[in-house]
């Protein structure tokens, strides 16, 4: 059923192109159409990656899953950088991590717990990934805290963000190597899930590569249309860039992957579900976010400067809270539906808070943690 729904949603790809380049209709509709078009394209990127993973084996397949797992969102944020929408980019990073740790883990534990009762998973692996999530959030917090002292020195700010980004990428590479050596990690589990569900590839390697290429090209065009309509949508609907980045874009780019995590948990495979949610969070924090810092050096518009890993106090509080909750839940090696309900409650509260959060000229909440010294 899901396959046919995704196939039918591909109609929004030509609809978006026609609406944008032929009829040039209101950008609110272009934003809606392009967002709906990204969903099936992201699904087919994931499906093609899984097919290639079956052909290449668990190790290379795990690396493919780790590399292409968030391709759609990475492409969207690159276009946002080109437009100088840095608030949207940072919010998208925040929203992806929050969505995986609170929304997806919450839905997985809720539906899985209601159907199967208490669900158990490998405590050691989950605890390690939970600790790594907490560490990655701390790494994102450090440039924002130290920006208090160096915010007047752009060169120092850039050096700090680049240094932290490089360290995070190295840590991500080390974590992938460690997962291969241990034979039990989020990417390895994801590839095992692919084999477990499909047993043998249904697509040939050339066909899978073709689908991957076509879907990626489609994502590029749809992302350009989506990001190009953001400013008009914020004015028309009265939404802030930070809300669109935290709630809308992560859902659009990752909804297919999210559905897989929930379905797996419903089948009483909570360990694989956690591999998807925690693994995707780690990839966003340790790989996508720092890579965007270096990408911004080449694609940022004139006068905008590079992307800095300087998040707002509101984003940092949300990230730290979500990471602590996720790490604590992963410690005992079991989950239930009530824990899922709690995670969903926290996500709902944060969504409401960011919805009502005002911005001043689009730059209100970013910059140094100016409120921090007042605490002492």
C-alpha positions as CSV (number, residue, x, y, z in Angstrom):
1,X,0.0,0.0,0.0
2,X,2.8,2.4,1.0
3,X,4.6,1.7,-2.3
4,X,1.6,2.7,-4.3
5,X,1.1,5.9,-2.3
6,X,4.7,6.9,-2.8
7,X,4.4,6.1,-6.5
8,X,1.3,8.2,-6.8
9,X,2.9,11.1,-5.0
10,X,5.5,11.4,-7.7
11,X,2.8,13.4,-9.7
12,X,3.8,16.4,-7.6
13,X,7.2,16.5,-9.3
14,X,5.8,17.6,-12.7
15,X,3.1,19.6,-10.9
16,X,5.8,21.6,-9.1
17,X,7.8,22.2,-12.3
18,X,4.7,23.3,-14.2
19,X,3.5,25.5,-11.4
20,X,6.9,27.2,-11.0
21,X,8.1,27.6,-14.6
22,X,4.9,27.7,-16.7
23,X,2.0,29.2,-14.6
24,X,4.2,30.9,-12.0
25,X,1.5,30.5,-9.4
26,X,1.6,31.7,-5.7
27,X,4.8,30.4,-4.0
28,X,2.7,29.1,-1.1
29,X,1.4,26.4,-3.5
30,X,4.9,25.8,-4.9
31,X,6.2,25.2,-1.4
32,X,3.4,22.7,-0.7
33,X,3.8,20.9,-4.0
34,X,7.6,20.7,-3.8
35,X,7.4,19.5,-0.2
36,X,5.0,16.7,-1.2
37,X,7.3,15.8,-4.1
38,X,10.4,15.5,-1.9
39,X,8.7,12.7,0.2
40,X,8.6,10.0,-2.5
41,X,11.9,11.0,-4.0
42,X,13.6,10.6,-0.6
43,X,11.9,7.3,-0.3
44,X,13.3,6.1,-3.6
45,X,16.8,7.3,-2.7
46,X,16.5,5.2,0.5
47,X,15.1,2.2,-1.4
48,X,17.8,2.3,-4.1
49,X,20.4,2.5,-1.4
50,X,19.0,-0.5,0.4
51,X,19.0,-2.5,-2.9
52,X,22.7,-1.5,-3.5
53,X,23.5,-2.5,0.1
54,X,22.2,-6.1,-0.6
55,X,24.4,-6.4,-3.7
56,X,27.5,-4.9,-2.0
57,X,27.2,-6.7,1.3
58,X,26.7,-5.5,4.9
59,X,29.9,-3.5,5.3
60,X,29.8,-1.4,2.1
61,X,26.0,-1.4,2.3
62,X,26.2,0.0,5.8
63,X,28.5,2.7,4.6
64,X,26.1,3.5,1.7
65,X,23.2,3.8,4.2
66,X,25.3,6.0,6.5
67,X,26.4,8.3,3.6
68,X,23.1,8.6,1.7
69,X,20.6,8.3,4.6
70,X,20.1,12.0,4.8
71,X,20.8,13.0,1.2
72,X,17.5,14.8,0.7
73,X,17.9,17.0,3.7
74,X,21.5,17.7,2.9
75,X,20.5,18.9,-0.6
76,X,17.8,21.1,0.8
77,X,20.1,22.8,3.3
78,X,22.7,23.4,0.6
79,X,20.1,25.4,-1.4
80,X,19.2,27.2,1.8
81,X,22.9,28.2,2.2
82,X,23.0,29.5,-1.3
83,X,20.0,31.7,-0.5
84,X,21.7,32.9,2.7
85,X,19.0,31.3,4.9
86,X,21.3,30.3,7.7
87,X,18.6,30.4,10.4
88,X,16.7,27.9,8.3
89,X,19.8,25.7,8.0
90,X,20.6,25.6,11.7
91,X,16.9,25.1,12.5
92,X,16.8,22.2,10.1
93,X,19.8,20.6,11.8
94,X,18.1,21.0,15.1
95,X,14.8,19.8,13.9
96,X,16.3,16.6,12.3
97,X,17.9,15.6,15.6
98,X,14.8,16.4,17.7
99,X,12.6,14.6,15.2
100,X,14.7,11.4,15.4
101,X,15.2,11.5,19.2
102,X,11.7,12.5,20.2
103,X,9.2,12.1,17.4
104,X,10.4,8.9,15.8
105,X,11.7,7.2,19.0
106,X,8.4,8.2,20.6
107,X,6.2,6.8,17.8
108,X,8.2,3.6,17.6
109,X,8.0,3.0,21.3
110,X,4.4,3.9,21.5
111,X,3.1,1.7,18.7
112,X,5.7,-1.0,19.4
113,X,4.8,-1.0,23.1
114,X,1.0,-1.1,22.5
115,X,1.3,-4.1,20.3
116,X,4.2,-6.0,21.9
117,X,4.4,-4.8,25.5
118,X,7.8,-4.3,26.9
119,X,10.4,-4.4,24.1
120,X,14.0,-5.3,24.6
121,X,17.1,-4.3,22.7
122,X,20.9,-4.6,22.9
123,X,21.7,-2.4,25.9
124,X,25.4,-2.0,25.2
125,X,25.0,-0.8,21.6
126,X,22.0,1.5,22.4
127,X,23.8,3.0,25.4
128,X,26.9,3.7,23.3
129,X,24.9,5.4,20.6
130,X,23.0,7.4,23.2
131,X,26.2,8.6,24.8
132,X,27.5,9.5,21.3
133,X,24.4,11.5,20.6
134,X,24.9,13.4,23.9
135,X,28.5,14.0,23.0
136,X,27.6,15.3,19.6
137,X,25.1,17.8,21.0
138,X,27.8,19.0,23.4
139,X,30.1,19.5,20.4
140,X,27.4,21.7,18.8
141,X,27.0,23.6,22.0
142,X,30.6,24.6,22.4
143,X,30.9,27.0,19.5
144,X,27.7,28.8,20.6
145,X,29.0,29.2,24.2
146,X,32.4,30.5,23.2
147,X,30.9,32.8,20.7
148,X,30.2,35.1,23.7
149,X,33.9,36.0,23.8
150,X,34.7,36.1,20.1
151,X,31.5,37.3,18.4
152,X,33.2,40.5,17.2
153,X,36.0,38.6,15.5
154,X,34.6,36.8,12.4
155,X,37.9,35.1,11.7
156,X,38.0,33.6,15.2
157,X,34.4,32.5,14.9
158,X,35.1,30.8,11.6
159,X,38.2,29.1,12.9
160,X,36.3,27.8,15.9
161,X,33.4,26.4,13.8
162,X,35.8,24.9,11.3
163,X,37.9,23.3,14.0
164,X,34.9,21.8,15.8
165,X,33.4,20.7,12.4
166,X,36.6,18.9,11.5
167,X,36.8,17.2,14.8
168,X,33.2,16.0,14.5
169,X,33.7,14.6,11.0
170,X,36.8,12.7,12.3
171,X,34.8,11.3,15.2
172,X,32.0,10.3,12.8
173,X,34.5,8.4,10.6
174,X,36.0,6.7,13.7
175,X,32.5,5.7,14.8
176,X,31.8,4.1,11.4
177,X,35.1,2.2,11.5
178,X,34.4,1.1,15.0
179,X,30.9,-0.1,14.0
180,X,32.5,-2.1,11.2
181,X,35.0,-3.7,13.5
182,X,32.3,-4.6,16.1
183,X,29.9,-5.8,13.5
184,X,27.0,-4.3,15.4
185,X,26.0,-0.6,14.9
186,X,23.3,1.5,13.5
187,X,24.5,1.3,9.9
188,X,25.3,-2.4,10.2
189,X,21.9,-3.0,11.7
190,X,20.2,-1.0,9.0
191,X,21.8,-3.1,6.3
192,X,20.9,-6.3,8.2
193,X,17.3,-5.0,8.3
194,X,17.4,-4.6,4.5
195,X,18.6,-8.2,4.1
196,X,16.1,-9.5,6.7
197,X,13.1,-7.9,5.0
198,X,14.0,-8.5,1.4
199,X,16.4,-11.5,1.5
200,X,17.5,-10.9,-2.0
201,X,17.7,-7.9,-4.3
202,X,14.7,-7.2,-6.5
203,X,16.6,-4.5,-8.5
204,X,19.7,-4.9,-10.5
205,X,22.7,-2.7,-9.8
206,X,22.4,-0.6,-12.9
207,X,18.6,-0.1,-12.2
208,X,19.2,0.8,-8.6
209,X,22.0,3.3,-9.6
210,X,19.6,4.8,-12.2
211,X,16.8,5.2,-9.7
212,X,19.2,6.7,-7.2
213,X,20.5,9.2,-9.9
214,X,17.0,10.2,-11.1
215,X,15.7,10.6,-7.6
216,X,18.7,12.7,-6.6
217,X,18.2,15.0,-9.6
218,X,14.5,15.3,-8.8
219,X,15.4,16.2,-5.2
220,X,17.8,18.9,-6.5
221,X,15.0,20.6,-8.5
222,X,12.4,20.2,-5.8
223,X,14.7,21.5,-3.1
224,X,15.4,24.6,-5.2
225,X,11.7,25.3,-5.5
226,X,11.1,24.5,-1.8
227,X,13.8,26.8,-0.5
228,X,13.0,29.5,-3.0
229,X,9.4,29.7,-1.7
230,X,10.4,29.8,2.1
231,X,10.5,33.6,2.4
232,X,7.2,34.0,0.8
233,X,5.6,31.3,3.0
234,X,7.0,32.9,6.1
235,X,5.4,36.2,5.1
236,X,2.1,34.7,4.0
237,X,1.5,32.4,6.9
238,X,3.3,34.3,9.5
239,X,5.6,31.4,10.3
240,X,9.2,31.9,11.3
241,X,12.1,30.4,9.4
242,X,13.1,28.6,12.6
243,X,9.7,26.8,12.8
244,X,9.8,25.8,9.2
245,X,13.3,24.5,9.7
246,X,12.7,22.6,12.9
247,X,9.3,21.1,12.1
248,X,8.5,21.1,8.4
249,X,11.7,20.4,6.5
250,X,12.9,17.5,8.7
251,X,9.5,15.8,8.3
252,X,9.5,16.3,4.5
253,X,13.0,15.0,4.1
254,X,12.8,12.0,6.5
255,X,9.2,10.9,6.5
256,X,9.9,7.7,4.6
257,X,12.8,6.7,6.9
258,X,10.6,7.6,9.9
259,X,7.8,5.3,8.7
260,X,10.3,2.4,8.4
261,X,11.5,2.9,12.0
262,X,7.9,2.8,13.3
263,X,7.0,-0.2,11.2
264,X,10.0,-2.1,12.4
265,X,9.2,-1.3,16.0
266,X,5.6,-2.5,15.4
267,X,7.1,-5.8,14.3
268,X,8.9,-6.1,17.7
269,X,12.3,-5.2,16.3
270,X,13.1,-2.3,18.5
271,X,16.8,-2.7,18.2
272,X,16.6,-2.0,14.4
273,X,14.2,0.9,15.0
274,X,16.7,2.5,17.4
275,X,19.4,1.9,14.8
276,X,17.4,4.1,12.4
277,X,16.5,6.9,14.8
278,X,19.8,7.1,16.8
279,X,21.9,6.5,13.7
280,X,20.2,9.2,11.7
281,X,20.6,11.7,14.7
282,X,24.3,10.9,14.8
283,X,24.7,11.3,11.1
284,X,23.0,14.7,11.2
285,X,25.0,16.0,14.2
286,X,28.5,14.5,13.4
287,X,28.5,14.5,9.6
288,X,25.8,16.7,7.9
289,X,26.1,19.7,10.2
290,X,29.9,20.0,10.0
291,X,30.0,19.3,6.3
292,X,27.7,22.2,5.7
293,X,30.2,24.5,7.4
294,X,32.8,23.7,4.7
295,X,30.2,23.7,1.9
296,X,29.2,27.2,2.9
297,X,32.7,28.4,2.1
298,X,32.1,27.7,-1.6
299,X,28.3,28.3,-2.1
300,X,27.4,31.1,0.3
301,X,26.1,34.3,-1.4
302,X,28.4,37.3,-1.5
303,X,28.3,39.2,1.7
304,X,26.6,36.5,3.8
305,X,29.8,35.0,5.2
306,X,30.2,31.3,6.0
307,X,27.8,29.2,8.1
308,X,28.8,29.1,11.7
309,X,27.9,26.4,14.2
310,X,26.3,29.0,16.5
311,X,22.8,28.0,17.5
312,X,20.3,29.9,19.5
313,X,19.8,29.3,23.2
314,X,16.4,27.9,22.5
315,X,17.7,25.3,20.0
316,X,20.5,24.3,22.4
317,X,18.2,23.8,25.3
318,X,15.9,21.6,23.1
319,X,18.8,19.6,21.8
320,X,20.4,19.0,25.2
321,X,17.1,18.0,26.7
322,X,16.3,15.6,23.9
323,X,19.8,14.0,24.0
324,X,19.7,13.5,27.8
325,X,16.2,11.9,27.5
326,X,17.3,9.6,24.6
327,X,20.5,8.6,26.4
328,X,18.6,7.7,29.6
329,X,16.0,5.7,27.8
330,X,18.7,3.7,26.0
331,X,20.5,2.8,29.2
332,X,18.2,0.0,30.5
333,X,17.9,-2.0,27.3
334,X,14.1,-2.0,27.2
335,X,11.2,0.3,26.3
336,X,7.4,0.6,26.7
337,X,4.5,2.6,25.2
338,X,4.5,5.0,28.1
339,X,8.1,6.1,27.4
340,X,7.0,6.7,23.8
341,X,4.1,8.8,25.0
342,X,6.5,10.9,27.1
343,X,8.9,11.5,24.2
344,X,5.9,12.6,22.0
345,X,4.7,15.0,24.7
346,X,8.1,16.7,24.8
347,X,8.2,17.0,21.0
348,X,4.7,18.5,21.0
349,X,5.7,21.0,23.7
350,X,8.8,22.0,21.8
351,X,6.9,22.3,18.5
352,X,4.4,24.7,20.2
353,X,7.2,26.7,21.7
354,X,9.0,27.2,18.4
355,X,5.7,28.0,16.7
356,X,5.1,31.0,18.9
357,X,8.7,32.1,19.0
358,X,9.0,35.5,17.4
359,X,12.0,36.6,15.3
360,X,13.3,40.1,14.8
361,X,14.3,40.6,11.2
362,X,15.0,36.9,10.8
363,X,18.0,37.1,13.1
364,X,16.6,37.4,16.6
365,X,17.6,34.2,18.2
366,X,21.0,33.5,16.6
367,X,24.3,34.6,17.9
368,X,26.0,34.3,21.3
369,X,24.3,33.0,24.4
370,X,23.9,36.5,25.8
371,X,21.7,35.3,28.6
372,X,24.3,32.9,30.0
373,X,26.3,35.3,32.2
374,X,23.1,36.5,33.9
375,X,22.8,33.0,35.4
376,X,25.9,33.5,37.6
